[in-house]
């Protein structure tokens, strides 16, 4: 069920986890939202807000360069009403939550694959690789206080439709539960949303992003 009152605390923990997963600086407060100094060529900064606000609108007026993203928990239609046409809406994101154990079907990993684990900061990385060491699927869970944030879940094209994404989620959930963390959160793409819903996740909020187009590209 879509939640109307978006928790700043939850979004802050999610953004902290997003940064930890990528070994980026932690979010810092910006007016009613948060800012991460990302530093990528195609994403210099990201501003994240839990709701449309006057300070978000003022921020949108002050930015003219590409590569700076404004992200907010609202629909694209609502956001477009409040900002100028220089801002281009990006593919829709979906904040999703699962406050209970996931409904993961029983599956076993084929003997042509094996699971590898790695940890850095508060991030736990799971890889499923072939016996030859070729990456087939991967994902991360980042533990921030009482929240387990699932991030960068992906399956390589030649290994899709084999249940590997589900097995990655199962291994990540095991890590969260072993650390007594029972609240799960992530941001999904359109395609990913259907997958997570099949595991018992629910839509928490629409998550809409805008950026100014780089005219040189």
C-alpha positions in Angstrom: 0.0 0.0 0.0 1.3 3.4 -0.9 2.4 5.4 2.1 1.5 9.1 2.1 3.5 10.3 5.1 7.1 9.6 4.0 9.6 9.1 6.8 12.6 11.4 6.6 14.4 9.0 8.9 13.9 6.1 6.6 14.9 8.0 3.5 18.0 9.3 5.2 19.0 5.8 6.2 18.3 4.6 2.6 20.5 7.4 1.2 23.2 6.7 3.7 23.2 3.1 2.6 23.2 4.1 -1.1 26.3 6.1 -0.4 28.0 3.4 1.7 27.4 0.8 -1.1 29.2 3.1 -3.5 31.9 4.2 -1.1 30.8 7.8 -1.5 30.6 10.6 1.1 27.6 10.4 3.5 24.6 12.6 2.8 24.5 16.0 4.4 21.4 18.1 5.2 20.2 20.6 2.6 17.2 22.7 3.7 14.3 20.2 4.0 16.2 17.4 2.2 19.6 15.8 1.8 22.5 16.1 -0.6 25.2 13.6 -1.7 28.4 14.9 -3.4 28.5 12.0 -5.8 31.4 13.2 -8.0 30.6 11.0 -11.1 31.0 12.5 -14.5 27.3 11.9 -15.3 26.1 12.6 -11.7 27.9 15.2 -9.8 25.4 15.7 -7.0 22.0 14.4 -6.0 19.5 16.2 -3.8 16.8 14.1 -2.2 13.6 15.3 -0.7 10.7 13.4 0.9 8.1 15.9 -0.5 7.7 18.9 -2.8 8.8 22.0 -1.0 9.5 25.7 -1.6 13.2 25.1 -1.0 13.2 22.3 -3.7 11.6 24.7 -6.1 14.1 27.4 -5.3 17.0 24.9 -5.7 15.6 24.0 -9.2 15.7 27.6 -10.2 19.3 28.0 -9.1 20.8 25.1 -11.1 21.6 25.5 -14.8 24.3 22.8 -15.3 23.7 19.1 -16.2 24.7 16.3 -14.0 22.9 17.5 -10.8 19.9 15.4 -9.9 16.9 16.4 -7.9 15.0 13.5 -6.5 11.7 13.5 -4.6 9.0 11.2 -3.2 6.2 12.3 -5.5 4.7 11.6 -8.9 6.4 13.0 -12.1 3.2 15.0 -12.9 3.3 16.8 -9.5 7.0 17.6 -9.8 6.7 18.9 -13.4 4.0 21.3 -12.3 6.5 23.0 -9.9 9.7 23.3 -11.9 10.7 24.7 -15.3 10.9 22.7 -18.5 14.7 22.7 -18.5 14.4 19.7 -16.1 14.0 16.3 -17.8 12.1 13.5 -15.9 14.2 10.3 -15.7 12.8 6.7 -15.7 10.4 6.2 -12.8 11.8 4.8 -9.5 9.8 3.1 -6.8 10.7 3.1 -3.1 9.6 -0.2 -1.7 9.5 -1.7 1.7 9.1 -5.1 3.3 8.6 -5.1 7.0 8.4 -8.8 7.3 10.3 -11.9 6.1 10.2 -12.1 2.3 8.1 -14.7 0.6 11.0 -16.3 -1.2 10.2 -19.6 -3.0 12.3 -22.6 -2.2 15.1 -22.8 -4.7 18.5 -24.5 -4.8 21.5 -23.3 -6.7 22.5 -25.4 -9.6 25.8 -27.1 -9.2 27.2 -25.1 -12.2 27.2 -22.0 -9.9 28.7 -21.0 -6.5 28.1 -18.1 -4.1 30.8 -15.7 -3.0 30.6 -13.2 -0.2 32.4 -9.9 0.6 32.0 -7.2 3.2 33.1 -3.5 3.3 31.9 -0.8 5.8 28.3 -1.8 6.6 27.8 -3.3 3.1 27.5 -7.1 2.4 28.1 -8.2 -1.2 26.8 -11.4 -2.6 27.9 -12.8 -6.0 26.7 -15.8 -7.8 29.4 -17.0 -10.2 29.9 -19.9 -12.6 32.4 -22.6 -11.7 34.8 -20.8 -14.0 34.4 -17.6 -12.0 32.2 -15.7 -14.5 29.8 -13.3 -12.7 26.1 -14.4 -13.1 24.2 -12.3 -10.5 25.1 -9.9 -7.7 23.5 -7.8 -5.0 24.3 -5.9 -1.8 22.6 -5.3 1.5 23.6 -2.4 3.6 22.7 -2.3 7.3 22.0 1.1 8.7 20.7 0.9 12.3 17.4 -1.0 12.1 17.1 -0.9 8.3 18.4 -3.4 5.7 18.8 -1.6 2.4 19.0 -3.8 -0.7 21.0 -2.3 -3.5 22.4 -3.0 -7.0 20.6 -6.3 -7.5 21.3 -7.5 -11.0 21.6 -10.6 -13.1 23.7 -10.8 -16.2 21.7 -11.2 -19.5 22.9 -14.6 -20.3 21.9 -15.9 -16.9 18.4 -14.5 -16.6 15.2 -16.6 -16.0 17.1 -19.0 -13.8 16.0 -17.7 -10.4 19.4 -16.3 -9.6 18.0 -12.9 -8.6 15.8 -14.7 -6.1 18.7 -16.6 -4.7 20.7 -13.4 -4.3 17.8 -11.8 -2.3 17.6 -15.0 -0.2 21.3 -14.8 0.7 21.1 -11.1 1.4 18.0 -11.5 3.7 19.9 -14.2 5.6 22.6 -11.6 6.4 20.1 -9.1 7.5 18.3 -11.6 9.8 21.6 -12.8 11.2 22.2 -9.2 12.3 18.7 -8.9 13.8 17.5 -6.4 11.2 14.0 -7.1 10.0 12.9 -4.0 8.1 13.8 -4.1 4.4 14.0 -1.2 2.0 15.1 -0.5 -1.6 14.5 1.6 -4.7 13.3 -0.3 -7.7 13.1 0.3 -11.5 9.9 -0.5 -13.4 11.1 -4.0 -14.2 12.5 -4.6 -10.7 9.2 -3.5 -9.0 7.3 -6.6 -10.3 10.1 -8.9 -9.2 10.2 -7.5 -5.6 6.4 -7.5 -5.4 6.6 -11.3 -6.2 8.7 -11.6 -3.0 6.2 -9.8 -0.8 7.5 -6.2 -1.1 5.1 -3.2 -1.2 5.3 0.2 -2.8 6.3 2.8 -0.2 6.5 5.8 -2.4 7.0 7.0 -6.0 10.5 8.3 -6.4 10.9 10.8 -9.2 14.2 12.1 -10.5 14.9 15.1 -12.8 18.1 16.4 -14.4 19.1 19.1 -16.9 20.0 17.6 -20.3 23.6 17.8 -21.3 23.4 19.5 -24.7 26.8 18.1 -25.7 25.5 14.5 -25.6 
